[in-house]
């Protein structure tokens, strides 16, 4: 059934029947009677063929429904229609009704033609608009392509400019690097010039000292050669040996100023560098500042002890051959001032680190060694050792946690409580010359300082066993230092 229905649809029989009816209607008054009859018979034959195909489809559809499928539809619609078609009764539709129907059909056809014409007109207008829109679209596409070309050109120019800018940047970087290298060269030259000026000053001091010594020796030689009576010779006083200035006395003021400046530089530069290094391993700023303060105090103690031992060895070595001018103590101090490089600073550094490892006020990770701040300790030991050669020597002020704040010796840190009377801990020691304060230290003052200091003192002791390698190095350096000192003195 589906194939028959498809074939009926594809043949468009009803469309052909409608076209033939319209063409017959147009030519009805033009053609002859025979032609009109032929056309009518042709339409009847065509209608019969369509009805035959429809009855065939009806038969196939009824077969598909089975024995009883579609019985009600055949009884109610097909059989009554067949009865009315083959009956000879007079039709209920009159001639006027048929004419009205035909007139209505013609009116509908006229409206359809008008609508078709208006539809064709609208289609033409839409096609015209579509063509104009296509033209506009083509112009927009052309503008877009032109814009793309301009953009590509701009990109190329920008890339070229960027490459040129990068080349300029590279060239400027090279020039900056060359300028920095030249600046480093100039800095080295300035350092060398400073060393030369320092050497020149030292040589001038030596020339002054030697000139004074030469004049004194010449005076003594003249006195020894000039004849004098025996009685008066026995009564003549011996020349004053201590009146001739030594190198240590001649360079005292310059060394004093230089050491004070170096002490301030250690506080401003080396201390902050060591503090930032320790902060990588410990977040407590208070403990880090305590460690650096203790390291400074221990460095001064180790340097003073090393100075006393070094002075004893020098006095022991110089005493058999000392004839003047000046006392043995002055000669020893002058020798130490001339030969500060003989100081075994590494031994003092090792002593300071060992003392810090067993200090009960330090709580620091055991896996971190205080060798990290050995450069800071070394610089403090050198400055402290050189300060012992001054007259009078410089030393640190005594400090303890929980003491009463002294405004003449210390200044408060930025995070202190400025109304608190007691010191929690010290950041930097004060430098003293006898009972006079030369350089103020720094302290942190807060309320409850006594309780804080007691809680700190009750913390566990941080102890480490001394390394045998360090002990061997320390003994070896001490032996080398003693040998080098004996060789230099001889």
C-alpha positions in Angstrom: 0.0 0.0 0.0 2.8 2.3 0.9 4.4 1.9 -2.6 1.0 2.6 -4.4 0.5 5.7 -2.3 4.0 6.8 -3.0 3.5 6.4 -6.7 0.3 8.4 -6.5 2.0 11.2 -4.7 4.9 11.2 -7.1 2.7 11.4 -10.2 0.9 14.5 -8.9 -2.4 13.5 -10.5 -4.5 16.0 -8.7 -2.1 18.8 -9.7 -2.4 17.7 -13.4 -6.2 17.6 -13.0 -6.3 21.1 -11.6 -4.0 22.4 -14.4 -6.2 20.9 -17.0 -9.3 22.3 -15.4 -7.8 25.8 -15.3 -6.6 25.6 -19.0 -10.1 24.3 -20.1 -11.7 27.2 -18.2 -9.5 29.7 -20.0 -10.1 28.3 -23.4 -13.8 27.3 -23.0 -15.2 30.1 -25.1 -12.5 30.0 -27.6 -12.5 26.3 -28.7 -15.3 24.4 -30.3 -17.9 22.2 -28.7 -16.2 19.0 -29.7 -12.9 20.1 -28.2 -14.7 21.0 -25.0 -16.3 17.6 -24.9 -13.0 15.9 -25.5 -11.5 17.8 -22.7 -14.3 16.9 -20.4 -14.0 13.3 -21.3 -10.3 13.5 -20.8 -10.9 14.9 -17.3 -13.4 12.1 -16.6 -10.9 9.5 -17.7 -8.3 11.1 -15.5 -10.6 11.2 -12.6 -11.5 7.5 -13.2 -7.8 6.6 -13.2 -7.3 8.4 -9.9 -10.3 6.8 -8.4 -9.1 3.4 -9.6 -5.8 4.0 -7.9 -7.5 5.2 -4.7 -9.8 2.1 -4.7 -6.7 -0.1 -5.1 -5.1 1.6 -2.1 -8.4 1.2 -0.2 -8.3 -2.5 -1.0 -4.7 -2.9 0.1 -5.3 -0.9 3.3 -8.4 -3.1 4.1 -6.3 -6.3 3.6 -3.7 -5.0 5.9 -6.3 -4.6 8.6 -7.4 -8.3 8.5 -10.8 -9.7 8.1 -12.5 -7.2 10.4 -10.2 -4.2 10.1 -11.9 -1.1 8.7 -15.4 -2.6 8.6 -17.0 0.3 10.5 -15.4 2.8 8.2 -16.6 1.0 5.0 -20.1 0.7 6.4 -20.4 4.3 7.6 -18.6 6.1 4.7 -17.9 4.1 1.6 -21.2 2.2 1.2 -23.4 5.3 1.7 -21.3 7.2 -0.8 -21.6 4.4 -3.4 -25.3 4.3 -2.8 -25.7 8.0 -3.4 -23.5 8.0 -6.5 -25.4 5.1 -8.3 -28.9 6.2 -7.2 -31.2 7.9 -9.9 -32.7 10.3 -7.4 -32.8 13.9 -8.1 -29.7 15.7 -6.7 -30.3 17.9 -3.7 -28.0 20.6 -5.1 -29.8 23.1 -7.4 -28.4 24.9 -10.4 -28.2 28.2 -8.5 -26.3 26.5 -5.7 -23.9 25.1 -8.3 -23.4 28.5 -9.8 -22.8 30.0 -6.4 -20.3 27.4 -5.7 -18.6 28.0 -9.0 -18.6 31.7 -8.4 -17.1 31.3 -5.0 -14.5 29.0 -6.5 -13.6 31.6 -9.1 -13.4 34.3 -6.5 -11.1 32.2 -4.5 -9.0 31.5 -7.6 -8.9 35.3 -8.3 -7.7 35.9 -4.7 -5.2 33.2 -5.0 -3.8 34.8 -8.2 -3.7 38.2 -6.5 -1.9 36.7 -3.6 0.5 34.9 -5.9 1.2 38.1 -7.8 1.8 40.0 -4.5 4.0 37.1 -3.3 6.0 37.3 -6.5 6.4 41.0 -6.1 7.5 40.5 -2.5 9.9 37.9 -3.6 11.3 40.2 -6.2 11.7 42.9 -3.6 13.4 40.5 -1.2 15.7 39.3 -4.0 16.6 43.0 -4.8 17.3 43.6 -1.1 19.3 40.4 -0.9 21.4 41.4 -3.9 22.0 44.8 -2.3 22.8 43.2 1.0 25.2 40.9 -0.9 26.9 43.9 -2.5 27.2 45.5 0.9 28.6 42.3 2.3 31.1 42.2 -0.5 32.2 45.8 0.3 32.5 45.0 4.0 34.5 41.9 3.2 36.8 44.1 1.0 37.2 46.6 3.8 37.9 43.8 6.2 40.6 42.4 4.0 42.0 45.9 3.6 42.0 46.2 7.4 43.7 42.8 7.8 46.4 44.0 5.4 46.8 47.2 7.3 46.9 45.2 10.6 49.5 42.8 9.2 51.6 45.7 8.0 51.3 47.3 11.5 52.3 44.0 13.1 55.3 43.8 10.8 56.3 47.3 11.6 55.8 46.7 15.4 57.8 43.5 15.2 60.6 45.4 13.5 60.4 48.2 16.1 60.4 45.6 18.9 63.4 43.9 17.5 65.2 47.3 17.2 64.1 48.1 20.8 65.4 44.7 22.0 68.7 45.4 20.3 68.9 48.8 22.0 68.1 47.2 25.3 70.8 44.6 24.8 73.2 47.3 23.8 72.3 49.4 26.9 72.7 46.3 29.1 76.1 45.7 27.6 77.0 49.3 28.2 75.7 49.1 31.7 77.7 46.0 32.3 80.8 47.7 30.9 80.1 50.7 33.1 79.7 48.5 36.2 83.0 46.7 35.3 84.7 50.0 34.9 83.1 51.1 38.2 84.5 48.0 39.9 87.9 48.8 38.4 87.7 52.3 39.7 86.6 51.0 43.1 89.6 48.7 43.2 91.8 51.6 42.2 90.3 53.7 45.0 90.9 50.9 47.5 94.5 50.6 46.3 94.8 54.3 46.5 93.5 54.2 50.1 95.9 51.5 50.9 98.7 53.6 49.4 97.6 56.6 51.4 97.5 54.5 54.5 100.9 53.1 53.8 102.1 56.7 53.2 100.7 57.8 56.5 102.4 54.9 58.2 105.6 55.6 56.5 105.4 59.2 57.5 104.8 58.2 61.1 107.8 55.9 60.9 109.9 58.7 59.4 108.9 61.0 62.2 109.7 58.3 64.7 113.0 57.4 63.1 113.9 61.1 62.8 113.2 61.6 66.5 115.2 58.5 67.4 118.0 59.6 65.1 118.2 63.0 66.7 118.2 61.4 70.2 120.9 59.0 69.2 123.0 61.8 67.7 122.5 63.8 70.8 123.6 60.9 73.0 126.6 60.3 70.7 127.7 64.0 71.0 127.3 63.8 74.7 129.3 60.6 74.9 132.1 62.1 72.7 132.3 65.5 74.5 134.9 65.6 77.3 133.6 66.3 80.7 135.3 66.2 84.2 135.2 62.9 86.0 133.4 64.3 89.0 130.7 65.9 86.9 130.4 62.8 84.8 129.6 60.8 87.8 127.0 63.3 88.8 125.4 63.8 85.4 121.9 62.4 85.2 121.3 59.5 82.7 119.2 60.4 79.6 115.5 59.9 79.9 114.7 56.9 77.8 110.9 57.2 78.1 110.8 60.7 76.6 111.3 59.6 73.0 108.0 59.0 71.2 107.4 55.4 69.9 105.3 54.4 66.9 102.4 53.5 69.1 102.3 57.0 70.7 102.7 58.7 67.4 99.8 56.9 65.7 97.6 56.8 68.8 95.1 59.4 67.7 94.7 58.1 64.2 94.4 54.5 65.3 91.9 55.6 68.0 89.7 57.4 65.4 90.0 54.6 62.9 89.0 51.9 65.4 86.0 53.9 66.6 84.8 54.2 63.0 85.4 50.5 62.3 83.4 49.6 65.5 80.5 51.7 64.1 80.8 50.0 60.7 80.6 46.6 62.3 77.4 47.6 64.0 75.8 49.1 60.9 77.0 46.6 58.3 78.5 43.3 59.5 76.0 42.9 62.3 73.0 43.3 60.0 74.4 40.8 57.5 75.0 38.3 60.3 71.5 38.9 61.6 69.9 38.3 58.2 71.9 35.1 57.8 70.7 33.8 61.2 67.1 34.7 60.5 67.1 32.1 57.7 67.4 29.4 60.4 65.6 31.0 63.3 62.5 33.3 63.2 62.9 34.8 66.7 64.5 38.2 66.2 65.1 38.6 69.9 67.2 35.4 70.1 69.1 36.3 67.0 70.0 39.7 68.5 71.0 38.0 71.8 73.3 35.7 69.9 75.1 38.6 68.1 75.4 40.5 71.4 76.9 37.5 73.1 79.2 36.8 70.2 80.5 40.4 70.4 81.1 40.2 74.1 82.8 36.8 73.8 84.9 38.1 71.0 86.2 41.0 73.1 87.0 38.6 76.0 88.9 36.2 73.6 90.7 39.1 72.0 91.8 40.6 75.4 93.0 37.2 76.5 94.9 36.7 73.3 96.4 40.2 73.6 97.7 39.5 77.1 99.3 36.2 76.1 100.8 37.8 73.0 102.2 40.7 75.0 103.8 38.3 77.5 105.5 36.4 74.7 106.7 39.6 73.1 108.1 40.9 76.5 109.8 37.5 77.1 111.4 37.6 73.7 112.4 41.3 73.8 113.7 41.4 77.4 117.2 39.9 76.8 118.1 42.3 73.9 116.2 45.4 75.1 118.5 48.5 75.6 116.1 51.4 75.0 115.0 53.9 74.3 111.8 53.6 76.3 110.6 50.9 78.6 110.2 47.2 77.8 106.4 47.7 78.0 106.5 50.5 75.4 108.8 48.5 73.1 106.4 45.4 73.4 103.4 47.6 72.6 105.2 49.2 69.7 106.1 45.8 68.3 102.5 44.6 68.6 101.2 47.8 66.9 103.6 47.2 64.0 102.7 43.5 63.7 99.0 43.1 64.2 98.9 40.5 61.4 100.7 38.1 63.8 97.5 37.9 65.9 96.0 34.3 65.5 92.5 35.5 65.0 91.2 32.0 64.0 92.1 30.7 67.5 89.9 33.4 69.1 87.1 32.6 66.7 87.2 29.0 67.7 87.2 30.0 71.4 84.2 32.3 70.8 82.2 29.6 69.0 83.0 27.0 71.7 81.8 29.4 74.4 78.6 30.2 72.5 77.9 26.5 72.1 77.7 26.1 75.9 76.1 29.4 76.7 72.8 28.9 78.7 71.1 32.0 77.3 71.2 30.8 73.7 68.5 28.5 72.3 69.3 27.7 68.7 68.8 24.7 66.5 71.5 22.1 67.2 71.9 21.2 63.6 73.0 24.8 62.8 76.6 25.7 63.5 77.7 29.2 64.6 80.4 29.0 62.0 77.8 30.8 59.9 78.8 34.1 61.6 82.5 33.3 61.8 83.3 36.3 59.6 81.4 38.6 61.9 83.3 37.2 64.9 86.6 37.5 63.1 86.1 41.2 62.4 85.0 41.9 66.0 88.1 40.0 67.3 90.4 42.0 65.1 89.0 45.3 66.2 89.0 44.3 69.9 92.6 43.1 69.6 93.7 46.4 68.0 91.8 48.4 70.7 94.0 46.8 73.4 97.0 48.5 71.8 95.6 52.0 72.6 96.5 53.9 75.7 94.2 53.5 77.6 92.7 50.4 76.0 89.0 50.3 75.0 86.6 47.8 76.4 82.9 47.0 76.5 80.6 48.1 79.3 79.3 45.4 81.6 75.7 44.5 80.7 73.2 42.0 82.2 69.5 41.3 81.5 67.1 42.9 83.8 69.4 45.8 84.8 68.3 49.3 85.2 68.4 51.3 81.9 71.2 53.7 81.7 70.6 56.5 79.2 74.3 57.6 79.1 75.4 54.1 77.9 72.5 52.9 75.7 69.8 54.1 73.4 66.5 52.3 73.2 65.6 50.2 70.1 62.7 51.1 67.9 60.4 48.4 69.4 61.1 49.3 73.1 58.7 50.6 75.6 60.1 54.0 76.3 58.5 54.2 79.8 59.9 50.8 80.9 62.8 51.2 83.4 64.5 47.8 83.0 66.4 46.2 80.1 65.0 43.0 78.6 68.1 42.3 76.5 71.0 44.1 74.8 71.3 44.5 71.1 74.8 46.1 71.0 77.3 46.7 73.8 78.6 50.2 74.7 82.2 51.0 74.1 84.1 52.4 77.1 87.4 54.2 77.6 87.9 53.8 81.3 84.7 55.3 82.9 83.8 57.4 79.8 81.4 56.2 77.1 82.8 56.6 73.6 80.1 54.8 71.6 76.6 54.2 72.9 75.1 50.7 72.7 71.5 49.6 72.0 69.1 48.0 74.4 65.5 46.8 74.4 63.4 48.0 77.4 60.0 46.5 78.2 57.9 46.0 81.3 58.3 42.8 83.1 62.0 42.6 82.1 63.0 40.8 85.3 60.5 38.0 84.8 61.6 37.7 81.1 65.2 37.4 82.1 64.5 34.7 84.6 62.4 32.7 82.1 65.3 33.0 79.7 67.8 31.8 82.3 65.7 28.7 83.1 65.8 27.5 79.5 67.8 24.4 78.7 71.6 24.8 78.0 72.6 24.4 74.4 75.7 22.3 74.6 77.8 20.9 71.8 80.9 18.7 71.9 83.9 20.4 70.6 85.2 19.1 67.3 88.6 17.4 67.4 89.4 18.9 64.0 88.9 22.4 65.4 91.1 21.6 68.4 93.9 20.4 66.2 93.5 23.4 64.0 93.5 25.7 67.0 96.7 24.1 68.4 98.4 24.1 65.1 97.6 27.8 64.5 98.8 28.6 68.0 102.1 26.8 67.4 102.5 28.5 64.0 101.8 31.9 65.5 104.4 31.3 68.3 107.0 30.2 65.7 106.2 33.1 63.4 106.4 35.6 66.4 109.8 34.2 67.4 111.1 34.4 63.9 109.9 38.0 63.4 111.4 39.1 66.7 114.8 37.5 65.9 
